[in-house]
């Protein structure tokens, strides 16, 4: 395709994303599954040209910002608290799945070299950050499994990529050193953390001195690619570099961003992430056409590779169940051995963690990057797509019903370590009242801001009452903000009437409209409690 045709094709894909998103919402289908199916359908339409992907380009375009999005919103206290469990999944489960798939493939195809079998296992072993976020962002879970799954999705790509590189090298050269692999993995991970910390510090330092809105947004959006490319340039883990930068940036953004920058940057970033996530699943669906054509057609592919593919899919799903249940039940005895306490195992949470193993863009990209001379390349490509299809559609598509079946949507989390909304709000309003009191009086002691003092005193009093007895306010909260929203809507109608009658200029329209917009956003936000 020419450059112009490529651009038109991308626009068509964006239109398809909007249409598929609307269809998925109307039919209450999982968005990821709808986009994947849509990509497959579009790929096989008559007149649609074959599309090939550079796997390195796919990784560098999509992976850094999508990892950054997860890392940016990571709750550091939760991440640190559950780091052991996260590593059990992000490293242990990936290694175990690689081993289980490799053994299974070799049992089905004894002629395939062991290294090639384990390379296939490394391709399909890491659950995907994009797929996980697409599903987890639409469900409500207890804190522990949510933190474990989100944390795993940030770190396991690094494990899978390292295992893949060593397996491919072993398959092509016949040489492998377990000790060398462990040392190399540790060096890549620690080096990536160091690079990410450096770039994160630089980003925070730069943004502290940057008050221009669009420059600040541009600099913040470039940070994931800076971390990934910087890490890869010095031959350490770009994934770990991005995650580290994202966590640092997310921790300090409350201090370095002004309100204006934060609101605009969050909106721009959300749209960019939405489009990238959607394009990932569309492109995964597109990749099926290339896999089928390479294997000589769908019928020939299923006849030649159907049994090994089924074995790989079964091994991927079952090995995660084995690992999660085994480690969950061993966690408490191991904690007692080192003198630490541990929560009792939860069969329901273990089932959910086992079921939430969706694969996606990383599996596809590393499968496509296999050298042509790699033994079992065709099987790896076909198995990779089958695993993505089954896990996204079957596991991702049923995540909501599985959560309801397990009763995890009814689990009430009682957080004794943190303040409630009312308690935090009371402290904030008290601090604001003190600031107003300090400025409400003139040098001669006369009251110069009586209305502000009255307003903030009232707010602090109400906040203190709400913190002490929030149940007394639950009934009127929504109706209170409904009245505010109705007042804002009436003001909006009057504003447009004045503009349409030619009584105010467009500049004043935009200024007053922005004020109403901010009032509406604040009211909508306050109408719903975050806890």
Secondary structure by P-SEA (a helix, b strand, c coil): ccaaaaaaaaaaaaaaaaaaaaaaaaacccaaaaaaaaaaaaaacccccbbbbaaaaaaaaccaaaaaaaaaacaaaaaaaaaaaaaaaccaaaaaaaaaaaaaaaaacccccaaaaaaaaaaaccccaaaaaaacccccccaaaaaaaaaaaacaaaaaaaaaaaaaaaaacccccaaaaaaaaaaaaaaaaaaaaaaaaaaaaaaaacccaaaaaaaaaaaaaaaaaaaaaacccaaaaaaaaaaaaaacccccccaaaaaaaaaaaaaaaaaaaaaaaaaaaaaaaaaaaaaccaaaaaaacaaaaaaaaaaaaaaaaaaaaaaaaaaaaaaaaaccccccccaaaaaaaaacccccaaaaaaaaaccccccaaaaaaaaaaaaaaaaaaacccaaaaaaaaaccccbbbbbcccccaaaaaaaaaaaaaaaaaacccccccccccaaaaaaaaaaaaaaaaaaaccccccccaaaaaaaaaaaaaaaaaaaaaaaaaccccaaaaaaaaaaaaaaaaaaaaaccccc
